[in-house]
Amino acid sequence: MPPPISVLYCFPRSGGTLLSQCLLCAPATVVLSEVNPAASFLPVEQQASAWFGLITAKEAAALEARTYLEKVTFLARRCAKKKRRLCVRDWVAINFVPGLTPLAPEASGVLEQRLFLRDAGFEVTEAVLLRRSEQVFRSMRRHIPGFQSYPLREFAQHYRGYLRAVADIPRFQLEELTAKPADTLRRICAALRLDFPPRFQSQFHRQEHVTGNNTLPLKPASASATRIESLPTPTTGVKSSPRERALFASLDALAGYATEP
């Protein structure tokens, strides 16, 4: 039976990079960034070799032709042998947003990561990091190439499908992570069964082995942040209509937000 594995689900522009940086402050934790059975932003074996030294270049070359499950199983066992714990930050958007990447132009509409790992016999511990829907939408349009004209109706459809898929998984909010970092990260680590790194607030910005802000052509302010601070009140210059606000409110309610910001 393969070793247990932790899975973190984050929709684009929801704080996945920040959380990954925080988790990586624990020496025993390995976080593979934005990987998925359908496709990975950077190859699994490349991250394992170049970023974390889990495997040699020769082993990475041998893994290149293997299936996603074979790669993850090999790396989970290697982590266990080295007294480390493997966490997968799922590239979940490719399962819910068609056309996100040429690597996976179609979207299955299901959590493929969960299905593949459970079918392979993994004991999976999971957590979801969420953000208010309007800020996810505005940030995707602002920062992700090709999504400057992302229609709100399509976003709502894709995001709603995602929220329904993760409804039974422990959910955490980016707003609470930035407002109460230590308390929230401790609870996330408990859900994922990962070590809590007590000095993460002074070390997170030094963790460079992640994908996200550092791969965007237009880098947000968070890409160079050295402190975790409460999210500011958005000033996007875009005023939502009553109908749009109602749509965002319905998505936020589905995500577990109690009130409007």
N, C-alpha and C positions, 0 to 999 in steps of 0.2 A: 504493500500500500504506500502511495507517495506521501511525503511529509505534508503537514498543513500549510496552507497558503493564505495570505491576506489579499483582499481585493478592494481597491478604492475606486468608486465611481464618481466622476466629475464631468458634467457637461462643459463645453468650451466656455471660457471666461467666467468660471465659477470659483476660482481660487485653488485649482488643483496644483498649480506650480508652487504656490506658497506653502500649501500643506505638505507637499512632497519634500520641499526644502526643510521644513520643520522635522518631519519624520526621519530624514537622513542624518539629523544631528545625533541620533542614537547609533553608536558604532556597529551594533549587531544587525541593523536594519538595512536591507537592500530594496530600493524602489525602482522597478522598471517603469519608465515613463511612456504613457500613451501607446500601449501594446494591446493587440486584440487578435482573436483568431482570424478575422477577415483581413487585417493588414496592421502593420505597426509603423508609427511615424519614423522611428529609427529601428533597424533590425534588433531583435532581442539579443542575439549573440554579440552584436557590436557593443551594445550597452554593457553586457556582462563582462566583456573582455576589456574594452578601453576605459570604461568608467569605474568598474568595481573590482577588476582583477580576479574575478571568480574563475575565469577560464583563460587558457593560453590562446594566442593567435591561431595556433594549429587546431585547437579544439573548436574555436569559433568558425574556422573554415569548414570543419567537418560538420558542424551543426547547421550551416547555411542551407543545406539541401533537405533538412529534416522538417517535419511538420511542426506547427506551432505547439501542439501538445507535447511532442517529444522534446522540444527545446525547453519548455517551462518545467517539465518533469525532471529533466537533467539538471537544470539550474536550481530547482527546489531541493533536490538531493545534495547538490554541491553546497548549497547554503547550510543545510542541516549538518553536513560533515564538518563545516567550518564554524559551527555554533552560531549561525546567523539565521535570520528569518526573511523569507522572500515576500515582498509586497508588490502586487501588480496594480499600477494605476491604469485602469482600463481606458482605451481610446474609444469610449462609448459612443461618441457622436457618429462614428461611421456606421453604427447599427441603426441610427435613427434619423440622420440627415443625409438624404440623397445628394450626390454630387459634391460632398465635402472634399473628397480627394479622388484622383484618377485611380488610386490603388484599390478603391472599393466604391465604384460609382453607384451601386445599388445599396439600399438600406433594408435590412431584414426586419426591423421593428421589434427585435427581441434582444435580451442581454446574452449575446453569444458567449461572452466570457464565462458567465455562470453556468450555462448549459454544457460547454465543453469541459470545464474543470470538474463539475459534479459528475458528469458521465464517465470521466476518467478516474473517479474514485477519490478525488481530493476532498479533504475536510476544508471547507472554505469559510473564512470569517470575513464579513463585509461591512463597509460603511459608505455613506453617501455624503458628499459635500455639496450643498445647494446655495444658491444666491437668488435674490429677488429677480423675477422674470424680466422686468423691464430693463434692468441693468445688464442681464445676460444678453438680451436682444440688442441693446444699443452698443454694447462692447463688441459683440460679434460683427456688427455692421461697420464699426469703426476700425477694428484691428485685423480681421481675418480677410486675406485676399480673396476676391471674388464674391464677397458677401456684403458689399456696400449697398446693394439694392435688395437684400434679403427681404421678401415680403412678410409682413407681420402675420398674415393668415397662415403661411407655410411654417413659419417659426412656431406659432402656437400649436399647430398640428404635430410637428416633430417633438416639441418640448413636452406636450401633454402625453404623448406616447412614452417618452422616457420617464416622466414622473410616475406614471402608472406602473411601469416596469420595476421601479425601485421602491414602490410604496411599502413593501414589507421588510425593508432593510433599515438598520439604524441610520437616522438622518441627522445631519448637523448643518449649521448655517454659517456661511462665510462671515456674515455680520457678527455672529457671536464669537467666532474664532478671532476676529480682529478686535473686538471689544473686550473679551476676557480670554486672552490667548492660553494661559497656563491651564485654567480650569477646563476649557473646551478641548485642548489638545490631549489632556489627560484622559478625558472621556472617549475621545476618538481612538487613542492608543489602546484603551481597555476593550473597545469594541473590536478592534483589529487584532488584539493580542500581540501588540508590539511594545517594545520598551519605550518608556516615556523619557525623553531627553531633557533633563532639568535646566540646561543652559541654552535651550534652543533660541530664546529671544535675542541672544547676543551672537549666535552662530549661524542662524538660518541663511543669511545673505551670502555666506561663504560657500554654500552648497551649490555648485555649478553643474552637477551631473543630473540635470533635469531638462525636459522639454517644456515649452510654453512661452513665457514672455521673451526669453532669449532667442526664440526662433521667429519672432514676428518682425516684419519689415518696419512697421510703425510701433515702436516700443512704448508701452504705457509707463506711467510714473512708477508703478509697482516693480518694474524690472530693475530699478536701481535703489529700491528702498532698503534701508539698513535697520529700520525699526518697524515693528508691527503696531499700527495705529488703527483706531476705529475708522471704518469707511466714511469718507466725507459725504455730505449731502450732494447728490449728483447735480452737476450743472452742465447738462449736455447741449443746452440751447434748443432742445426739441421739446415742444409742448404737446403732450398727448391729448387726444380728444376724449370726451366722456366714454365713447365706445371702446377706445383703446384701453383706457384706464380700467374699465370693467373687465376686459379680456385679461389684462395683466393680473387683476385682483383674483380672477377665477383660477389662474395658473398658480398664483402664490398660495391660495387656499389649498389647492391640491398638493402643493409642496410642504404644507404644514405651517405656513405663516398665519398668525392669528389676526393681525391687523395690518392696515396700510402703514408704510413707512412715515 
